[in-house]
């Protein structure tokens, strides 16, 4: 399940808990446990979708989305004496 969530979010970009649970054919509680694992590892983050109404008073109205975090690998330079 963990690898499938990783693949799904990488491919899709973002997804709600409901969408992830449907994709995995699992209860939302089980999908949430797997997402919690990835969030603790720093691989998944929660993104709050923007509201289209122009109002700034209700950030919690829309379902949060989960997004896979791709971290760039550090570049290592090797200096060689000539």
C-alpha positions as CSV (number, residue, x, y, z in Angstrom):
1,X,0.0,0.0,0.0
2,X,2.8,2.4,0.8
3,X,4.4,2.0,-2.6
4,X,1.1,2.3,-4.4
5,X,0.4,5.6,-2.6
6,X,3.8,6.9,-3.6
7,X,3.3,5.9,-7.2
8,X,-0.2,7.4,-7.3
9,X,0.7,10.7,-5.8
10,X,3.8,11.0,-8.0
11,X,1.7,10.3,-11.1
12,X,-1.2,12.5,-10.1
13,X,0.4,15.4,-8.3
14,X,-2.2,15.8,-5.6
15,X,-5.2,13.8,-4.3
16,X,-7.7,13.9,-1.5
17,X,-8.0,11.2,1.1
18,X,-11.2,10.0,-0.5
19,X,-9.6,9.7,-3.9
20,X,-6.6,7.8,-2.5
21,X,-8.9,5.4,-0.6
22,X,-11.0,4.8,-3.7
23,X,-7.8,4.2,-5.8
24,X,-6.5,1.7,-3.2
25,X,-9.9,0.1,-2.7
26,X,-9.5,0.5,1.1
27,X,-11.3,2.4,3.9
28,X,-10.2,6.0,4.4
29,X,-8.9,5.1,7.8
30,X,-6.4,2.7,6.4
31,X,-5.3,5.2,3.7
32,X,-4.9,7.8,6.4
33,X,-2.5,5.6,8.4
34,X,-0.4,5.0,5.3
35,X,-0.4,8.8,4.6
36,X,0.6,9.5,8.2
37,X,3.6,7.2,7.8
38,X,4.7,9.1,4.7
39,X,4.1,12.5,6.3
40,X,6.3,11.5,9.3
41,X,9.0,10.6,6.8
42,X,8.7,14.0,5.2
43,X,7.6,12.5,1.8
44,X,3.9,13.7,1.8
45,X,2.6,17.1,2.6
46,X,-0.9,18.5,3.0
47,X,-1.9,21.2,0.5
48,X,-5.0,23.3,1.1
49,X,-6.8,24.1,-2.2
50,X,-7.6,27.7,-3.0
51,X,-11.1,28.8,-2.7
52,X,-12.8,30.3,-5.9
53,X,-15.1,32.7,-4.0
54,X,-12.5,35.4,-3.2
55,X,-13.4,35.2,0.5
56,X,-10.5,34.6,2.8
57,X,-12.5,33.6,5.9
58,X,-13.0,29.8,5.3
59,X,-9.8,27.9,4.6
60,X,-11.1,24.6,6.0
61,X,-14.2,24.3,3.7
62,X,-12.5,22.3,1.0
63,X,-11.0,18.9,1.5
64,X,-7.2,19.0,2.0
65,X,-5.1,17.4,-0.7
66,X,-2.0,15.3,-0.2
67,X,1.1,15.8,-2.3
68,X,4.3,13.7,-2.7
69,X,7.4,15.8,-1.9
70,X,10.3,15.3,-4.3
71,X,13.5,16.3,-2.7
72,X,16.5,17.1,-4.9
73,X,19.6,15.2,-4.1
74,X,22.5,17.3,-3.1
75,X,25.1,17.8,-5.8
76,X,28.6,16.7,-4.8
77,X,31.6,18.2,-6.4
78,X,34.9,16.4,-6.6
79,X,38.0,18.5,-6.8
80,X,40.9,16.7,-8.3
81,X,44.5,17.8,-8.3
82,X,46.0,17.9,-11.7
